[in-house]
């Protein structure tokens, strides 16, 4: 609670009480260091290659699951068709996660910095 009194509006018998200043905590600003570790560029290349492999495998899984879904639907096998549908959804989800990984990490990094 801050108490501020002006000397002009204060009666003569009351002392002037100085205000208490709230001390701000020091600001810490730390950013990721892209050159701090040896081999960081090779690690970026490896992560990029893993993302590419993930996307290629997602497309392959999508093709296989679509074939299974079509085979199950044509042969009147609802269990096989259901497995194919599930495989298509999983393959699409994996492709979305692989493609959006960098954007998701950057989004949550910025949210964490704003807290």
TORGUVEX-519207 format. One record per residue: x, y, z of N, C-alpha, C in turn; residue number from 1. Coordinates in Angstrom, 2 decimals, always signed. Layout:
# residues N
@nX X, nY Y, nZ Z, caX X, caY Y, caZ Z, cX X, cY Y, cZ Z, k NUM
...
# end
This chain:
# residues 115
@nX +0.85, nY -1.17, nZ +0.00, caX +0.00, caY +0.00, caZ +0.00, cX +0.89, cY +1.23, cZ +0.00, k 1
@nX +0.69, nY +2.10, nZ -0.95, caX +1.49, caY +3.31, caZ -1.05, cX +0.75, cY +4.46, cZ -0.37, k 2
@nX +1.50, nY +5.24, nZ +0.38, caX +0.94, caY +6.39, caZ +1.05, cX +1.69, cY +7.61, cZ +0.58, k 3
@nX +0.98, nY +8.50, nZ -0.08, caX +1.60, caY +9.70, caZ -0.62, cX +0.89, cY +10.90, cZ +0.01, k 4
@nX +1.67, nY +11.76, nZ +0.62, caX +1.12, caY +12.97, caZ +1.21, cX +1.84, cY +14.18, cZ +0.63, k 5
@nX +1.09, nY +15.16, nZ +0.33, caX +1.65, caY +16.39, caZ -0.19, cX +1.85, cY +17.35, cZ +0.97, k 6
@nX +2.96, nY +18.09, nZ +0.98, caX +3.25, caY +19.00, caZ +2.09, cX +2.30, cY +20.18, cZ +2.12, k 7
@nX +1.71, nY +20.56, nZ +1.00, caX +0.80, caY +21.70, caZ +0.98, cX -0.57, cY +21.33, cZ +1.57, k 8
@nX -1.03, nY +20.10, nZ +1.34, caX -2.34, caY +19.71, caZ +1.84, cX -2.26, cY +19.06, cZ +3.21, k 9
@nX -1.09, nY +18.87, nZ +3.76, caX -0.91, caY +18.21, caZ +5.04, cX -0.98, cY +19.24, cZ +6.17, k 10
@nX -1.76, nY +18.98, nZ +7.22, caX -1.76, caY +19.90, caZ +8.36, cX -0.38, cY +19.94, cZ +9.02, k 11
@nX -0.13, nY +20.99, nZ +9.76, caX +1.19, caY +21.21, caZ +10.35, cX +1.55, cY +20.19, cZ +11.41, k 12
@nX +0.58, nY +19.57, nZ +12.04, caX +0.89, caY +18.64, caZ +13.12, cX +1.14, cY +17.21, cZ +12.63, k 13
@nX +0.91, nY +16.91, nZ +11.34, caX +1.18, caY +15.57, caZ +10.80, cX +2.49, cY +15.58, cZ +10.01, k 14
@nX +3.34, nY +14.59, nZ +10.26, caX +4.59, caY +14.53, caZ +9.49, cX +4.33, cY +14.02, cZ +8.07, k 15
@nX +5.22, nY +14.37, nZ +7.17, caX +5.16, caY +13.90, caZ +5.79, cX +5.82, cY +12.53, cZ +5.73, k 16
@nX +5.07, nY +11.56, nZ +5.19, caX +5.58, caY +10.19, caZ +5.09, cX +6.07, cY +9.97, cZ +3.67, k 17
@nX +7.33, nY +9.61, nZ +3.50, caX +7.82, caY +9.36, caZ +2.13, cX +7.20, cY +8.09, cZ +1.55, k 18
@nX +7.16, nY +8.03, nZ +0.25, caX +6.61, caY +6.85, caZ -0.43, cX +7.62, cY +5.72, cZ -0.41, k 19
@nX +7.09, nY +4.51, nZ -0.38, caX +7.95, caY +3.33, caZ -0.46, cX +8.02, cY +2.90, cZ -1.91, k 20
@nX +9.20, nY +2.72, nZ -2.41, caX +9.39, caY +2.31, caZ -3.80, cX +9.51, cY +0.79, cZ -3.88, k 21
@nX +8.77, nY +0.23, nZ -4.81, caX +8.83, caY -1.21, caZ -5.05, cX +10.02, cY -1.49, cZ -5.95, k 22
@nX +10.88, nY -2.38, nZ -5.52, caX +12.06, caY -2.69, caZ -6.31, cX +11.73, cY -3.76, cZ -7.34, k 23
@nX +11.99, nY -3.46, nZ -8.60, caX +11.73, caY -4.39, caZ -9.70, cX +12.80, cY -5.48, cZ -9.71, k 24
@nX +12.40, nY -6.75, nZ -9.99, caX +13.42, caY -7.79, caZ -10.13, cX +14.24, cY -7.54, cZ -11.39, k 25
@nX +15.49, nY -7.97, nZ -11.38, caX +16.32, caY -7.75, caZ -12.57, cX +15.79, cY -8.55, cZ -13.76, k 26
@nX +15.86, nY -7.96, nZ -14.93, caX +15.40, caY -8.63, caZ -16.15, cX +16.49, cY -9.56, cZ -16.66, k 27
@nX +16.11, nY -10.77, nZ -16.96, caX +17.03, caY -11.76, caZ -17.52, cX +16.59, cY -12.03, cZ -18.93, k 28
@nX +17.48, nY -11.82, nZ -19.87, caX +17.15, caY -12.03, caZ -21.27, cX +18.15, cY -13.03, cZ -21.85, k 29
@nX +17.70, nY -14.26, nZ -22.01, caX +18.57, caY -15.33, caZ -22.53, cX +17.97, cY -15.83, cZ -23.83, k 30
@nX +18.76, nY -15.85, nZ -24.86, caX +18.34, caY -16.36, caZ -26.16, cX +19.15, cY -17.61, cZ -26.48, k 31
@nX +18.59, nY -18.51, nZ -27.27, caX +19.36, caY -19.70, caZ -27.64, cX +20.59, cY -19.32, cZ -28.44, k 32
@nX +21.67, nY -19.99, nZ -28.15, caX +22.93, caY -19.72, caZ -28.82, cX +23.12, cY -20.74, cZ -29.93, k 33
@nX +23.09, nY -20.29, nZ -31.16, caX +23.21, caY -21.18, caZ -32.31, cX +24.62, cY -21.63, cZ -32.61, k 34
@nX +25.61, nY -21.01, nZ -31.97, caX +27.00, caY -21.37, caZ -32.25, cX +27.73, cY -21.84, cZ -31.01, k 35
@nX +27.03, nY -22.07, nZ -29.91, caX +27.67, caY -22.39, caZ -28.64, cX +28.20, cY -23.82, cZ -28.54, k 36
@nX +27.59, nY -24.74, nZ -29.24, caX +28.00, caY -26.13, caZ -29.15, cX +28.75, cY -26.55, cZ -30.42, k 37
@nX +29.78, nY -27.34, nZ -30.25, caX +30.44, caY -27.86, caZ -31.45, cX +29.55, cY -28.89, cZ -32.14, k 38
@nX +29.47, nY -28.81, nZ -33.43, caX +28.68, caY -29.77, caZ -34.20, cX +27.21, cY -29.40, cZ -34.30, k 39
@nX +26.84, nY -28.17, nZ -33.97, caX +25.43, caY -27.79, caZ -34.02, cX +24.90, cY -27.78, cZ -35.46, k 40
@nX +25.74, nY -27.42, nZ -36.40, caX +25.31, caY -27.43, caZ -37.81, cX +25.05, cY -28.85, cZ -38.29, k 41
@nX +25.89, nY -29.80, nZ -37.88, caX +25.67, caY -31.20, caZ -38.26, cX +24.38, cY -31.72, cZ -37.62, k 42
@nX +24.10, nY -31.27, nZ -36.40, caX +22.86, caY -31.69, caZ -35.74, cX +21.64, cY -31.14, cZ -36.47, k 43
@nX +21.72, nY -29.92, nZ -36.98, caX +20.62, caY -29.37, caZ -37.77, cX +20.40, cY -30.16, cZ -39.05, k 44
@nX +21.49, nY -30.59, nZ -39.68, caX +21.39, caY -31.40, caZ -40.90, cX +20.74, cY -32.74, cZ -40.57, k 45
@nX +21.14, nY -33.34, nZ -39.45, caX +20.58, caY -34.64, caZ -39.06, cX +19.10, cY -34.52, cZ -38.75, k 46
@nX +18.70, nY -33.47, nZ -38.02, caX +17.28, caY -33.28, caZ -37.69, cX +16.48, cY -33.04, cZ -38.97, k 47
@nX +17.01, nY -32.27, nZ -39.91, caX +16.34, caY -32.07, caZ -41.18, cX +16.18, cY -33.36, cZ -41.96, k 48
@nX +17.20, nY -34.21, nZ -41.93, caX +17.13, caY -35.50, caZ -42.62, cX +16.09, cY -36.41, cZ -41.96, k 49
@nX +16.02, nY -36.39, nZ -40.63, caX +15.03, caY -37.21, caZ -39.93, cX +13.61, cY -36.73, cZ -40.25, k 50
@nX +13.42, nY -35.41, nZ -40.35, caX +12.11, caY -34.89, caZ -40.73, cX +11.74, cY -35.32, cZ -42.14, k 51
@nX +12.70, nY -35.31, nZ -43.06, caX +12.44, caY -35.75, caZ -44.43, cX +12.09, cY -37.23, cZ -44.47, k 52
@nX +12.82, nY -38.04, nZ -43.73, caX +12.52, caY -39.47, caZ -43.68, cX +11.13, cY -39.70, cZ -43.09, k 53
@nX +10.78, nY -38.93, nZ -42.05, caX +9.44, caY -39.05, caZ -41.47, cX +8.34, cY -38.72, cZ -42.46, k 54
@nX +8.56, nY -37.68, nZ -43.25, caX +7.55, caY -37.32, caZ -44.26, cX +7.44, cY -38.37, cZ -45.36, k 55
@nX +8.58, nY -38.91, nZ -45.79, caX +8.55, caY -39.96, caZ -46.83, cX +7.85, cY -41.21, cZ -46.30, k 56
@nX +8.14, nY -41.59, nZ -45.06, caX +7.48, caY -42.76, caZ -44.48, cX +6.00, cY -42.51, cZ -44.26, k 57
@nX +5.62, nY -41.28, nZ -43.96, caX +4.19, caY -40.96, caZ -43.82, cX +3.46, cY -41.12, cZ -45.14, k 58
@nX +4.07, nY -40.68, nZ -46.22, caX +3.45, caY -40.84, caZ -47.54, cX +3.35, cY -42.32, cZ -47.90, k 59
@nX +4.40, nY -43.09, nZ -47.61, caX +4.37, caY -44.53, caZ -47.88, cX +3.27, cY -45.21, cZ -47.06, k 60
@nX +3.16, nY -44.84, nZ -45.78, caX +2.11, caY -45.42, caZ -44.94, cX +0.73, cY -45.03, cZ -45.43, k 61
@nX +0.59, nY -43.80, nZ -45.92, caX -0.69, caY -43.35, caZ -46.46, cX -1.09, cY -44.19, cZ -47.68, k 62
@nX -0.14, nY -44.45, nZ -48.55, caX -0.42, caY -45.25, caZ -49.75, cX -0.81, cY -46.67, cZ -49.37, k 63
@nX -0.05, nY -47.29, nZ -48.45, caX -0.35, caY -48.67, caZ -48.04, cX -1.71, cY -48.74, cZ -47.34, k 64
@nX -1.99, nY -47.77, nZ -46.45, caX -3.27, caY -47.79, caZ -45.73, cX -4.44, cY -47.55, cZ -46.69, k 65
@nX -4.26, nY -46.71, nZ -47.69, caX -5.33, caY -46.50, caZ -48.67, cX -5.59, cY -47.76, cZ -49.47, k 66
@nX -4.53, nY -48.49, nZ -49.81, caX -4.70, caY -49.76, caZ -50.54, cX -5.44, cY -50.77, cZ -49.66, k 67
@nX -5.08, nY -50.84, nZ -48.37, caX -5.74, caY -51.77, caZ -47.45, cX -7.21, cY -51.39, cZ -47.29, k 68
@nX -7.47, nY -50.09, nZ -47.18, caX -8.85, caY -49.61, caZ -47.04, cX -9.68, cY -49.99, cZ -48.28, k 69
@nX -9.11, nY -49.79, nZ -49.46, caX -9.81, caY -50.10, caZ -50.70, cX -10.04, cY -51.60, cZ -50.84, k 70
@nX -9.03, nY -52.39, nZ -50.48, caX -9.16, caY -53.85, caZ -50.56, cX -10.22, cY -54.34, cZ -49.59, k 71
@nX -10.25, nY -53.76, nZ -48.38, caX -11.25, caY -54.16, caZ -47.39, cX -12.65, cY -53.76, cZ -47.80, k 72
@nX -12.79, nY -52.59, nZ -48.43, caX -14.11, caY -52.15, caZ -48.87, cX -14.61, cY -52.99, cZ -50.06, k 73
@nX -13.72, nY -53.36, nZ -50.96, caX -14.13, caY -54.15, caZ -52.13, cX -14.41, cY -55.60, cZ -51.80, k 74
@nX -13.77, nY -56.12, nZ -50.76, caX -13.96, caY -57.53, caZ -50.41, cX -15.01, cY -57.70, cZ -49.31, k 75
@nX -15.72, nY -56.63, nZ -48.98, caX -16.76, caY -56.66, caZ -47.94, cX -16.21, cY -57.14, cZ -46.60, k 76
@nX -15.03, nY -56.68, nZ -46.29, caX -14.39, caY -57.01, caZ -45.02, cX -14.33, cY -55.74, cZ -44.17, k 77
@nX -15.29, nY -55.52, nZ -43.27, caX -15.32, caY -54.25, caZ -42.53, cX -14.13, cY -54.08, cZ -41.58, k 78
@nX -13.60, nY -55.19, nZ -41.07, caX -12.45, caY -55.08, caZ -40.17, cX -11.23, cY -54.55, cZ -40.93, k 79
@nX -10.99, nY -55.07, nZ -42.10, caX -9.86, caY -54.62, caZ -42.92, cX -10.05, cY -53.17, cZ -43.39, k 80
@nX -11.28, nY -52.82, nZ -43.75, caX -11.56, caY -51.45, caZ -44.16, cX -11.37, cY -50.48, cZ -42.99, k 81
@nX -11.76, nY -50.90, nZ -41.81, caX -11.58, caY -50.07, caZ -40.62, cX -10.10, cY -49.87, cZ -40.31, k 82
@nX -9.32, nY -50.91, nZ -40.45, caX -7.87, caY -50.79, caZ -40.25, cX -7.25, cY -49.85, cZ -41.28, k 83
@nX -7.72, nY -49.93, nZ -42.50, caX -7.21, caY -49.03, caZ -43.54, cX -7.55, cY -47.58, cZ -43.25, k 84
@nX -8.78, nY -47.31, nZ -42.79, caX -9.17, caY -45.95, caZ -42.43, cX -8.31, cY -45.42, cZ -41.29, k 85
@nX -8.09, nY -46.26, nZ -40.29, caX -7.25, caY -45.86, caZ -39.16, cX -5.83, cY -45.57, cZ -39.62, k 86
@nX -5.32, nY -46.39, nZ -40.51, caX -3.97, caY -46.17, caZ -41.04, cX -3.85, cY -44.87, cZ -41.81, k 87
@nX -4.88, nY -44.53, nZ -42.58, caX -4.87, caY -43.26, caZ -43.33, cX -4.84, cY -42.10, cZ -42.36, k 88
@nX -5.66, nY -42.15, nZ -41.31, caX -5.69, caY -41.06, caZ -40.34, cX -4.36, cY -40.94, cZ -39.58, k 89
@nX -3.77, nY -42.06, nZ -39.22, caX -2.48, caY -42.03, caZ -38.51, cX -1.38, cY -41.48, cZ -39.42, k 90
@nX -1.39, nY -41.90, nZ -40.68, caX -0.38, caY -41.40, caZ -41.62, cX -0.52, cY -39.90, cZ -41.84, k 91
@nX -1.77, nY -39.42, nZ -41.96, caX -1.98, caY -37.97, caZ -42.11, cX -1.55, cY -37.21, cZ -40.86, k 92
@nX -1.86, nY -37.76, nZ -39.69, caX -1.43, caY -37.12, caZ -38.44, cX +0.09, cY -37.07, cZ -38.31, k 93
@nX +0.76, nY -38.15, nZ -38.70, caX +2.23, caY -38.17, caZ -38.64, cX +2.83, cY -37.16, cZ -39.60, k 94
@nX +2.24, nY -37.03, nZ -40.79, caX +2.74, caY -36.03, caZ -41.75, cX +2.53, cY -34.62, cZ -41.23, k 95
@nX +1.39, nY -34.37, nZ -40.59, caX +1.14, caY -33.04, caZ -40.03, cX +2.13, cY -32.72, cZ -38.92, k 96
@nX +2.38, nY -33.68, nZ -38.05, caX +3.32, caY -33.45, caZ -36.96, cX +4.74, cY -33.24, cZ -37.48, k 97
@nX +5.16, nY -34.05, nZ -38.46, caX +6.50, caY -33.86, caZ -39.03, cX +6.64, cY -32.51, cZ -39.72, k 98
@nX +5.62, nY -32.11, nZ -40.45, caX +5.70, caY -30.85, caZ -41.17, cX +5.59, cY -29.63, cZ -40.27, k 99
@nX +4.84, nY -29.75, nZ -39.18, caX +4.61, caY -28.61, caZ -38.30, cX +5.49, cY -28.61, cZ -37.06, k 100
@nX +6.46, nY -29.50, nZ -36.98, caX +7.29, caY -29.61, caZ -35.78, cX +8.02, cY -28.31, cZ -35.46, k 101
@nX +8.65, nY -27.72, nZ -36.46, caX +9.41, caY -26.49, caZ -36.23, cX +8.48, cY -25.35, cZ -35.82, k 102
@nX +7.33, nY -25.26, nZ -36.49, caX +6.37, caY -24.20, caZ -36.16, cX +5.82, cY -24.39, cZ -34.75, k 103
@nX +5.52, nY -25.63, nZ -34.36, caX +5.03, caY -25.90, caZ -33.02, cX +6.06, cY -25.55, cZ -31.95, k 104
@nX +7.30, nY -25.93, nZ -32.18, caX +8.35, caY -25.61, caZ -31.21, cX +8.53, cY -24.10, cZ -31.09, k 105
@nX +8.54, nY -23.39, nZ -32.21, caX +8.68, caY -21.93, caZ -32.17, cX +7.48, cY -21.28, cZ -31.47, k 106
@nX +6.27, nY -21.79, nZ -31.71, caX +5.09, caY -21.24, caZ -31.06, cX +5.18, cY -21.40, cZ -29.55, k 107
@nX +5.49, nY -22.60, nZ -29.07, caX +5.56, caY -22.81, caZ -27.63, cX +6.77, cY -22.12, cZ -27.01, k 108
@nX +7.84, nY -21.94, nZ -27.77, caX +8.98, caY -21.16, caZ -27.28, cX +8.55, cY -19.71, cZ -27.03, k 109
@nX +7.82, nY -19.13, nZ -27.97, caX +7.35, caY -17.75, caZ -27.80, cX +6.33, cY -17.63, cZ -26.68, k 110
@nX +5.45, nY -18.63, nZ -26.53, caX +4.50, caY -18.61, caZ -25.42, cX +5.25, cY -18.70, cZ -24.09, k 111
@nX +6.24, nY -19.54, nZ -24.03, caX +7.02, caY -19.67, caZ -22.79, cX +7.80, cY -18.41, cZ -22.46, k 112
@nX +8.27, nY -17.70, nZ -23.45, caX +9.01, caY -16.47, caZ -23.20, cX +8.09, cY -15.36, cZ -22.72, k 113
@nX +6.81, nY -15.39, nZ -23.12, caX +5.89, caY -14.33, caZ -22.73, cX +5.31, cY -14.53, cZ -21.33, k 114
@nX +5.51, nY -15.69, nZ -20.74, caX +4.95, caY -15.95, caZ -19.40, cX +5.72, cY -15.19, cZ -18.37, k 115
# end
